[in-house]
Amino acid sequence: EVQLVESGGGLVQAGGSLRLSCAASGFAFGDVAIGWFRQAPGKEREGVVCIKYDKYITYYTDSVEGRFTITRDRAKSTAYLQMSSLKPEDTAAYYCRAGVPGTTIEFWGQGTQVTVSS
């Protein structure tokens, strides 16, 4: 069974940090691109960051550049999103996505809530 399970969300004050985890199972973790998305209430889901499967090339949306870092541990089949200098506008449900390059195959986790208080 294919699964992506996010964890690590919570309530934090502005300026604080959180690390989200995305644990994968049921597929070849090393062969997929991993992305983190977020969705705030009343807003569309947006891409936050993506790490490609081959050269560890990463892409960040402008609003998190320099504050968020994505990494992946192939041995643990887990991706991480280190979030620092958090702002209230970072408040959202965060989702992990795994995409198979060259196909439309994708897997999503159930999401983890991040709430940043001012």
Buried (B, 14 or more C-beta within 10 A) or exposed (E): EEEBBBBBBEEBEBEBEBBBBBBBEEBEBEEBBBBBBBBBEEEEBEEBBBBBBEEEEBBBBEEBEEBBBBBBEEEEBBBBBBBBEBBEEBBBBBBBBBBBEEEEEEBBBEBBEBBBEE
